[in-house]
């Protein structure tokens, strides 16, 4: 076995090995050579090389998203680790475990004018669970910091930072370990179930209970709980496309339901109890509604965090939704209510209006979503980029067997494609990415990747700019808007596809979408279908959609 000669590098590698951290995404560099040599020479690790650090971190994020286990990312010193930051922030808010290992110069070389040096210690301070600032020499104190960092990543589900200073020479190797690092078995005590008696009484007396489910892993909530909630006439369950929860009695198109509400409708729909589950919520309309028409009780159910999104949080249950509802249901009964019936009536009515409208609209972004979502393979995985695509996807049904993911932690367009590729690499499932043109071109280095599986496909909707800015307040057709907000362009993905070995398809109208999508889905290699939609009609069609729901 080949090991780096530097003892500190040996310690880091051996502790990660002992903690069963297998996936290591490495970006090339010199200062991190001891780590690169050690990880890549050890069969205990699955090492992957991604040159662009920003992409490397998002790629690791996608792997960790699917495996629900920490993935380590390793980079050299200087600005390299700053390029990790967007993915670090996403991991922090999406509760995805990442272990950042940055090589550094010794402290004596910082801020003296030496090359490729910055102040690396605590550089992610605002968005990190734990900082392990190591000393240059191997020691028990260093080992304890490394152990604690890994423990925090696993138990608190988020990013941690291990900063390791190395002095030259960096490339020397040995055949035997010179250290026996301390491995600490750290345990996370199970939290006891709370006493729900008082909450059960409130549940039993409330006739209007709203459950809102944001970003959520597939199969995170038991089918029996879903069934019981669906059969309770005093309960309305609203799900987002990223919730991965389905039932005919649930409301999956929130904006379609509530956008046309009058003041009287809002008052009638105002819940007495709101229970939120999962991560970030996309719908701005549901946020505005619940901030103005606040419930008496807002309970958030999550093992780790509770955000006071609606400024009315009254209780955080630090347990899983399954634990919460199983305990609650032993103490609750049915309540006579027409709350769910009101929601289901609206759902049926709005559904008819939705179908009537989308059938008659011209070729546009909305029409494309109406066409492509039913064509996705069952039991596949769908990754959606932020901005317009995730908002359009909220308006349409998606087959319950399809798993849906989106980087909603920070809701940024950066890294969406790279995350999807990492997820496809880890999941081994048929993986389809739906993205807009600005997000795609922004993250085009995602395709500079040797690990893209043949099952990965991209549906690129190209409306020649940041179309979301046309549907936001303040849009005016001026040079300033077109240049600095919409960022108008004439780019296409055709040559990028050729350069990176993707099969390329192109569609410019409904008939081409139908035919090209069939060919696109059949191909057995990474592929891109680029669908060109008109720039100047999408905003009007979307705004008229909401007007035609009444």
C-alpha positions as CSV (number, residue, x, y, z in Angstrom):
1,X,0.0,0.0,0.0
2,X,1.2,3.5,-0.8
3,X,0.7,6.3,1.7
4,X,1.6,9.9,1.7
5,X,4.7,10.6,3.8
6,X,3.1,13.5,5.7
7,X,1.6,12.2,8.9
8,X,-1.3,14.6,9.0
9,X,-2.5,13.4,5.6
10,X,-2.3,9.8,6.8
11,X,-4.4,10.7,9.8
12,X,-7.2,12.3,7.7
13,X,-7.3,9.4,5.3
14,X,-7.3,6.7,8.0
15,X,-10.1,8.4,10.1
16,X,-12.3,8.8,7.0
17,X,-11.6,5.1,6.2
18,X,-12.6,4.1,9.7
19,X,-15.8,6.1,9.5
20,X,-16.8,4.4,6.2
21,X,-16.6,7.6,4.1
22,X,-16.1,6.0,0.7
23,X,-16.8,8.6,-2.0
24,X,-14.1,11.2,-2.5
25,X,-14.4,13.9,-5.2
26,X,-10.9,15.4,-5.9
27,X,-10.0,18.5,-7.8
28,X,-6.5,18.6,-9.2
29,X,-3.9,20.7,-7.3
30,X,-0.4,20.5,-5.8
31,X,-1.0,21.4,-2.1
32,X,-3.6,18.6,-1.8
33,X,-1.2,16.1,-3.4
34,X,-0.6,14.2,-0.1
35,X,-4.4,13.6,0.2
36,X,-4.9,12.8,-3.5
37,X,-2.1,10.2,-3.4
38,X,-3.4,8.7,-0.3
39,X,-7.1,8.5,-1.2
40,X,-6.5,7.4,-4.8
41,X,-4.0,4.7,-3.8
42,X,-6.4,3.1,-1.2
43,X,-9.0,0.6,-2.5
44,X,-11.3,1.6,0.4
45,X,-12.2,4.8,-1.4
46,X,-14.1,5.5,-4.6
47,X,-12.2,8.5,-6.0
48,X,-13.6,10.8,-8.7
49,X,-11.7,13.6,-10.4
50,X,-13.6,16.8,-11.3
51,X,-11.4,19.8,-12.4
52,X,-13.8,22.6,-11.7
53,X,-14.2,23.0,-7.9
54,X,-17.6,24.5,-8.1
55,X,-18.8,21.6,-10.2
56,X,-17.0,19.1,-8.0
57,X,-18.9,20.3,-4.9
58,X,-22.3,20.2,-6.6
59,X,-21.4,16.7,-8.1
60,X,-20.6,15.5,-4.6
61,X,-23.9,17.1,-3.4
62,X,-25.8,15.1,-6.0
63,X,-24.1,11.9,-4.8
64,X,-24.8,12.7,-1.1
65,X,-28.4,13.6,-2.0
66,X,-29.0,10.1,-3.3
67,X,-26.9,8.0,-0.9
68,X,-27.9,10.1,2.2
69,X,-24.3,9.6,3.4
70,X,-21.4,12.1,3.5
71,X,-19.3,12.6,0.5
72,X,-15.8,14.2,0.8
73,X,-14.5,16.9,-1.5
74,X,-10.8,17.6,-1.6
75,X,-9.1,20.6,-3.1
76,X,-5.8,22.6,-3.1
77,X,-5.2,25.9,-1.3
78,X,-6.1,29.4,-2.3
79,X,-9.3,30.3,-4.2
80,X,-10.0,26.6,-4.9
81,X,-12.1,26.2,-1.8
82,X,-14.0,29.4,-2.3
83,X,-15.5,27.8,-5.5
84,X,-17.0,25.2,-3.2
85,X,-19.1,27.8,-1.4
86,X,-22.3,27.8,-3.5
87,X,-22.6,24.0,-3.0
88,X,-21.7,24.4,0.7
89,X,-24.6,26.8,1.2
90,X,-27.0,24.6,-0.6
91,X,-25.9,21.6,1.5
92,X,-26.3,23.6,4.6
93,X,-29.9,24.6,3.9
94,X,-30.9,21.3,2.2
95,X,-29.4,19.3,5.1
96,X,-27.1,17.2,2.9
97,X,-23.9,15.9,4.4
98,X,-20.6,17.1,2.8
99,X,-17.1,16.9,4.1
100,X,-14.9,19.6,2.8
101,X,-11.1,18.9,3.0
102,X,-9.0,21.8,1.9
103,X,-5.2,21.7,1.8
104,X,-3.6,24.8,3.1
105,X,-0.1,26.4,3.6
106,X,1.3,26.4,7.1
107,X,0.1,29.4,9.2
108,X,3.6,31.0,8.9
109,X,3.0,31.4,5.1
110,X,-0.4,33.1,5.3
111,X,-0.5,36.9,4.6
112,X,3.2,37.3,3.9
113,X,2.9,37.4,0.1
114,X,3.3,33.7,-0.5
115,X,1.6,32.3,-3.6
116,X,-1.8,30.7,-3.6
117,X,-2.6,31.6,0.0
118,X,-5.8,33.0,1.6
119,X,-7.2,33.0,5.1
120,X,-8.8,29.5,4.8
121,X,-9.6,28.8,8.4
122,X,-13.4,29.3,9.1
123,X,-13.9,30.6,5.6
124,X,-17.4,29.0,5.5
125,X,-18.3,30.2,9.1
126,X,-21.8,31.3,8.3
127,X,-22.9,28.1,6.5
128,X,-21.0,25.2,8.1
129,X,-21.8,22.8,11.0
130,X,-18.2,22.4,12.2
131,X,-14.8,23.8,11.5
132,X,-11.8,21.5,12.1
133,X,-8.8,23.8,11.8
134,X,-5.9,21.4,12.0
135,X,-2.4,21.9,13.1
136,X,0.5,21.1,10.8
137,X,1.6,18.0,12.7
138,X,-0.4,14.8,13.4
139,X,-1.8,14.8,16.9
140,X,-4.6,13.4,19.0
141,X,-6.1,16.9,19.0
142,X,-6.3,16.9,15.2
143,X,-7.7,13.4,15.3
144,X,-10.5,14.4,17.6
145,X,-11.4,17.4,15.4
146,X,-11.6,15.1,12.3
147,X,-13.8,12.6,14.2
148,X,-16.1,15.4,15.4
149,X,-16.4,16.9,11.9
150,X,-17.5,13.6,10.4
151,X,-19.9,13.0,13.3
152,X,-21.5,16.4,12.8
153,X,-21.9,15.8,9.1
154,X,-23.6,12.5,9.7
155,X,-25.9,13.3,12.6
156,X,-26.7,16.9,11.8
157,X,-26.9,16.4,8.0
158,X,-24.9,19.2,6.5
159,X,-21.4,20.4,5.5
160,X,-18.3,20.4,7.6
161,X,-14.9,21.8,6.9
162,X,-11.5,20.2,7.6
163,X,-8.6,22.6,6.8
164,X,-5.2,20.8,6.7
165,X,-1.9,22.7,6.4
166,X,0.9,20.9,4.6
167,X,4.5,21.9,4.1
168,X,6.6,20.8,1.1
169,X,7.7,18.3,0.0
170,X,4.2,17.1,-0.9
171,X,4.7,14.2,-3.2
172,X,6.8,11.8,-1.1
173,X,5.3,8.4,-0.3
174,X,5.9,5.6,2.1
175,X,4.8,1.9,2.3
176,X,3.9,1.9,6.0
177,X,1.8,4.2,8.1
178,X,3.7,6.3,10.6
179,X,0.6,7.2,12.7
180,X,-2.2,5.3,14.5
181,X,-4.9,7.9,14.5
182,X,-7.4,8.0,17.4
183,X,-10.9,6.8,16.2
184,X,-13.7,7.9,18.5
185,X,-17.1,6.2,18.5
186,X,-19.4,9.1,18.8
187,X,-23.1,8.4,19.4
188,X,-26.1,10.6,18.8
189,X,-28.6,10.0,21.6
190,X,-32.2,9.3,20.3
191,X,-34.5,12.1,21.3
192,X,-37.5,10.9,23.4
193,X,-41.0,11.3,22.0
194,X,-42.7,14.4,23.3
195,X,-45.9,14.4,25.3
196,X,-48.6,15.0,22.8
197,X,-51.6,15.1,25.0
198,X,-52.1,18.9,24.9
199,X,-51.5,18.9,21.1
200,X,-53.9,16.1,20.6
201,X,-56.6,18.1,22.3
202,X,-56.0,21.0,20.0
203,X,-56.0,18.6,17.0
204,X,-59.3,17.1,18.1
205,X,-61.0,20.5,18.5
206,X,-59.8,22.0,15.2
207,X,-62.0,21.7,12.2
208,X,-59.4,23.2,9.7
209,X,-56.0,21.6,9.7
210,X,-53.6,22.3,6.9
211,X,-50.5,20.2,6.3
212,X,-47.9,21.7,4.0
213,X,-45.1,19.4,2.7
214,X,-42.0,21.0,1.1
215,X,-38.9,19.2,-0.1
216,X,-39.1,15.6,1.0
217,X,-37.4,12.4,0.2
218,X,-39.4,9.6,-1.5
219,X,-40.9,7.1,0.9
220,X,-40.2,9.4,3.9
221,X,-43.8,9.1,5.2
222,X,-45.5,5.7,5.6
223,X,-48.4,4.8,3.3
224,X,-50.7,4.2,6.3
225,X,-50.1,7.8,7.6
226,X,-50.8,9.2,4.1
227,X,-54.0,7.2,4.0
228,X,-55.2,8.3,7.4
229,X,-54.5,12.0,6.6
230,X,-56.3,11.7,3.3
231,X,-59.4,10.2,5.0
232,X,-59.7,12.9,7.6
233,X,-62.3,15.4,6.5
234,X,-60.8,18.2,8.7
235,X,-57.4,17.9,7.1
236,X,-56.1,19.4,3.8
237,X,-52.7,18.3,2.7
238,X,-50.9,20.5,0.2
239,X,-47.8,19.1,-1.5
240,X,-45.1,20.6,-3.7
241,X,-43.6,18.8,-6.7
242,X,-40.5,18.2,-4.6
243,X,-42.4,16.6,-1.7
244,X,-42.6,13.2,-3.4
245,X,-45.9,12.6,-1.6
246,X,-49.0,11.6,-3.6
247,X,-52.7,10.9,-3.0
248,X,-55.9,11.8,-4.9
249,X,-57.1,13.8,-1.9
250,X,-54.0,15.9,-1.7
251,X,-53.5,19.3,-3.3
252,X,-50.4,19.1,-5.5
253,X,-51.0,22.4,-7.5
254,X,-51.0,24.9,-4.8
255,X,-50.7,28.1,-6.9
256,X,-53.5,26.9,-9.2
257,X,-55.8,26.5,-6.3
258,X,-55.2,29.7,-4.3
259,X,-54.1,32.4,-6.8
260,X,-57.7,33.3,-7.8
261,X,-58.8,33.4,-4.1
262,X,-60.9,36.4,-3.0
263,X,-60.7,37.8,0.5
264,X,-63.7,35.7,1.4
265,X,-61.9,32.5,0.0
266,X,-58.8,33.2,2.0
267,X,-60.7,33.6,5.2
268,X,-62.7,30.4,4.6
269,X,-59.4,28.5,3.9
270,X,-57.5,30.0,6.8
271,X,-56.3,27.0,9.0
272,X,-56.6,26.7,12.7
273,X,-53.6,24.4,12.8
274,X,-50.7,24.4,10.3
275,X,-48.3,21.5,10.2
276,X,-45.2,21.9,8.0
277,X,-43.0,19.0,7.0
278,X,-39.8,18.9,4.9
279,X,-37.6,21.6,3.4
280,X,-38.0,24.8,1.5
281,X,-41.4,25.7,-0.1
282,X,-41.4,27.0,-3.7
283,X,-44.8,28.7,-3.8
284,X,-44.7,32.4,-3.0
285,X,-48.5,32.5,-2.9
286,X,-48.8,30.0,-0.1
287,X,-46.2,31.9,1.9
288,X,-48.1,35.2,1.4
289,X,-51.4,33.5,2.3
290,X,-50.2,32.0,5.6
291,X,-48.3,35.1,6.6
292,X,-51.4,37.2,6.3
293,X,-54.0,34.6,7.4
294,X,-52.0,33.0,10.1
295,X,-53.1,29.8,11.9
296,X,-53.5,29.8,15.7
297,X,-51.0,26.9,15.9
298,X,-48.0,26.2,13.6
299,X,-46.1,23.0,14.3
300,X,-43.0,22.1,12.3
301,X,-42.0,18.4,12.3
302,X,-38.3,17.8,11.6
303,X,-35.5,16.1,13.5
304,X,-33.1,19.0,13.2
305,X,-34.4,22.4,12.2
306,X,-37.5,24.6,12.2
307,X,-37.8,27.7,10.1
308,X,-40.3,30.3,11.2
309,X,-41.3,30.9,7.5
310,X,-44.8,32.3,8.2
311,X,-43.9,34.2,11.4
312,X,-46.2,32.2,13.6
313,X,-44.3,29.1,14.6
314,X,-45.5,27.8,18.0
315,X,-43.9,24.3,18.3
316,X,-41.0,22.4,16.8
317,X,-41.2,18.6,17.1
318,X,-37.7,17.2,16.8
319,X,-38.7,13.8,15.5
320,X,-39.6,12.3,12.2
321,X,-43.0,12.8,10.6
322,X,-43.7,9.0,11.0
323,X,-42.9,9.2,14.7
324,X,-45.0,12.3,15.1
325,X,-48.2,11.1,13.4
326,X,-48.0,7.6,14.8
327,X,-47.9,9.0,18.3
328,X,-50.5,11.7,17.5
329,X,-53.0,9.3,15.9
330,X,-53.1,7.1,19.1
331,X,-54.7,10.1,20.9
332,X,-56.9,11.7,18.2
333,X,-60.2,11.0,16.5
334,X,-62.3,12.3,13.7
335,X,-63.9,15.8,13.6
336,X,-67.0,16.8,11.7
337,X,-65.7,19.3,9.0
338,X,-66.2,20.3,5.4
339,X,-62.6,21.7,5.1
340,X,-61.2,18.9,2.9
341,X,-64.4,18.9,0.8
342,X,-64.0,22.6,0.1
343,X,-60.4,21.9,-1.1
344,X,-61.4,18.9,-3.2
345,X,-64.2,20.9,-4.9
346,X,-61.8,23.6,-5.8
347,X,-59.3,21.1,-7.0
348,X,-61.8,19.5,-9.4
349,X,-63.0,22.9,-10.6
350,X,-59.6,24.4,-11.1
351,X,-58.5,21.1,-12.8
352,X,-61.2,21.6,-15.5
353,X,-60.2,25.2,-16.0
354,X,-56.5,24.2,-16.2
355,X,-57.2,21.6,-18.9
356,X,-59.4,23.9,-20.9
357,X,-56.7,26.6,-20.9
358,X,-53.6,24.6,-21.7
359,X,-55.4,22.8,-24.6
360,X,-55.9,26.1,-26.4
361,X,-52.6,28.0,-25.7
362,X,-50.0,28.4,-28.5
363,X,-46.5,26.8,-28.4
364,X,-44.8,28.3,-25.3
365,X,-43.0,27.3,-22.1
366,X,-46.3,26.3,-20.5
367,X,-47.3,24.2,-23.5
368,X,-43.9,22.4,-23.4
369,X,-44.4,21.4,-19.8
370,X,-47.9,20.2,-20.5
371,X,-46.4,18.0,-23.3
372,X,-43.1,16.7,-21.8
373,X,-44.1,15.8,-18.2
374,X,-46.5,13.0,-19.3
375,X,-43.7,11.6,-21.5
376,X,-41.2,11.0,-18.7
377,X,-40.5,7.3,-18.0
378,X,-42.3,5.8,-15.0
379,X,-40.0,5.0,-12.0
380,X,-37.4,7.4,-13.2
381,X,-35.8,10.3,-11.4
382,X,-36.5,13.9,-12.3
383,X,-34.1,16.7,-11.5
384,X,-35.4,20.3,-12.0
385,X,-33.4,23.5,-12.2
386,X,-34.5,26.6,-10.3
387,X,-36.2,29.7,-11.6
388,X,-38.9,29.1,-14.2
389,X,-38.7,25.3,-14.6
390,X,-39.5,24.5,-11.0
391,X,-42.4,26.9,-11.0
392,X,-44.0,25.6,-14.2
393,X,-43.5,22.0,-12.9
394,X,-45.7,23.0,-9.8
395,X,-48.7,23.5,-12.1
396,X,-48.8,20.0,-13.7
397,X,-49.3,16.5,-12.4
398,X,-46.3,14.2,-12.4
399,X,-46.6,10.4,-12.3
400,X,-46.3,9.2,-8.6
401,X,-43.6,6.7,-9.5
402,X,-41.2,9.5,-10.5
403,X,-38.8,10.9,-7.9
404,X,-38.4,14.6,-8.0
405,X,-35.4,16.7,-6.8
406,X,-34.4,20.3,-7.0
407,X,-31.7,22.4,-5.2
408,X,-34.2,24.4,-3.1
409,X,-31.8,25.1,-0.2
410,X,-30.6,28.3,-1.7
411,X,-32.8,28.2,-4.8
412,X,-29.9,29.1,-7.0
413,X,-29.5,28.3,-10.7
414,X,-25.8,27.5,-10.3
415,X,-24.9,23.8,-10.0
416,X,-28.4,22.4,-11.0
417,X,-27.0,20.4,-13.9
418,X,-23.9,19.2,-12.0
419,X,-26.1,18.1,-9.0
420,X,-28.3,16.2,-11.4
421,X,-25.3,14.4,-12.9
422,X,-24.0,13.5,-9.4
423,X,-27.4,12.1,-8.5
424,X,-27.6,10.1,-11.8
425,X,-24.2,8.7,-11.1
426,X,-25.2,7.6,-7.6
427,X,-28.8,6.5,-8.2
428,X,-28.2,4.4,-11.3
429,X,-31.8,5.2,-12.3
430,X,-33.0,6.7,-15.5
431,X,-32.5,10.4,-14.8
432,X,-34.0,13.3,-16.6
433,X,-33.0,16.9,-16.0
434,X,-35.4,19.8,-17.0
435,X,-33.6,23.1,-17.1
436,X,-33.8,26.6,-18.5
437,X,-31.2,28.0,-20.8
438,X,-29.6,30.5,-18.4
439,X,-29.2,27.8,-15.8
440,X,-27.8,25.4,-18.3
441,X,-25.2,27.7,-19.8
442,X,-24.2,29.1,-16.4
443,X,-23.4,25.5,-15.3
444,X,-22.1,24.2,-18.7
445,X,-18.9,23.0,-17.0
446,X,-21.1,20.3,-15.5
447,X,-20.7,18.4,-18.8
448,X,-16.9,18.3,-18.3
449,X,-17.3,15.1,-16.3
450,X,-16.1,11.6,-17.0
451,X,-18.8,10.0,-14.9
452,X,-22.0,10.8,-16.7
453,X,-24.1,7.6,-17.0
454,X,-25.8,6.7,-20.3
455,X,-29.1,7.0,-18.3
456,X,-28.7,10.8,-18.0
457,X,-30.7,13.1,-20.2
458,X,-31.3,16.9,-20.3
459,X,-34.5,18.6,-21.5
460,X,-33.3,22.2,-22.2
461,X,-36.0,24.8,-22.7
462,X,-34.4,27.7,-24.5
463,X,-36.4,30.9,-24.5
464,X,-33.3,33.0,-25.2
465,X,-33.0,34.5,-21.7
466,X,-34.0,34.6,-18.1
467,X,-37.8,34.3,-18.8
468,X,-38.7,34.4,-15.1
469,X,-37.9,38.1,-15.0
470,X,-40.8,38.7,-17.5
471,X,-43.3,37.3,-15.1
472,X,-42.0,39.2,-12.0
473,X,-43.3,42.7,-11.1
474,X,-41.4,45.6,-12.8
475,X,-40.9,44.0,-16.2
476,X,-40.6,46.6,-19.0
477,X,-39.4,46.1,-22.5
478,X,-36.3,48.3,-22.4
479,X,-32.6,47.8,-23.2
480,X,-31.8,47.8,-19.5
481,X,-34.3,45.0,-18.8
482,X,-33.2,42.9,-21.8
483,X,-29.5,43.3,-21.0
484,X,-29.3,43.3,-17.3
485,X,-32.3,41.2,-16.1
486,X,-33.4,38.9,-18.9
487,X,-29.8,38.6,-20.2
488,X,-31.0,38.0,-23.8
489,X,-28.8,35.7,-25.9
490,X,-28.6,33.6,-29.1
491,X,-26.8,30.6,-27.6
492,X,-27.6,27.0,-28.3
493,X,-26.4,23.7,-26.8
494,X,-25.6,22.0,-30.1
495,X,-21.8,22.5,-30.1
496,X,-21.5,21.8,-26.4
497,X,-23.3,18.5,-26.9
498,X,-20.9,17.6,-29.6
499,X,-17.9,18.6,-27.6
500,X,-18.9,16.5,-24.6
501,X,-20.3,13.5,-26.4
502,X,-24.0,14.1,-25.9
503,X,-26.5,13.1,-28.5
504,X,-28.3,16.2,-29.6
505,X,-32.0,16.7,-30.5
506,X,-33.8,19.9,-31.4
507,X,-37.4,21.0,-31.4
508,X,-39.1,24.3,-32.4
509,X,-42.8,23.5,-32.4
510,X,-45.3,21.0,-31.0
511,X,-44.9,18.4,-33.7
512,X,-41.1,18.4,-33.3
513,X,-41.4,18.1,-29.5
514,X,-43.6,15.0,-29.9
515,X,-41.3,13.3,-32.4
516,X,-37.9,14.4,-30.9
517,X,-38.9,13.5,-27.4
518,X,-39.6,9.9,-28.5
519,X,-36.2,9.6,-30.1
520,X,-34.5,11.4,-27.2
521,X,-35.9,9.0,-24.6
522,X,-35.0,6.0,-26.7
523,X,-31.3,6.8,-27.1
524,X,-28.9,4.8,-24.9
525,X,-26.4,7.5,-24.3
526,X,-26.3,10.9,-22.5
527,X,-28.4,13.2,-24.6
528,X,-29.9,16.7,-24.8
529,X,-33.1,17.8,-26.4
530,X,-33.2,21.6,-26.8
531,X,-36.7,23.0,-27.2
532,X,-36.8,26.5,-28.5
533,X,-39.8,28.5,-27.3
534,X,-40.8,32.1,-28.2
535,X,-39.3,34.8,-25.9
536,X,-42.2,37.2,-25.9
537,X,-45.4,35.2,-25.2
538,X,-44.5,33.1,-22.2
539,X,-45.2,35.7,-19.6
540,X,-48.6,36.7,-21.0
541,X,-49.7,33.0,-21.3
542,X,-48.7,32.3,-17.7
543,X,-50.4,35.5,-16.3
544,X,-53.6,34.7,-18.4
545,X,-53.5,31.2,-17.0
546,X,-54.2,32.4,-13.5
547,X,-56.8,34.8,-14.7
548,X,-58.7,32.0,-16.4
549,X,-58.9,29.8,-13.4
550,X,-62.0,31.5,-11.9
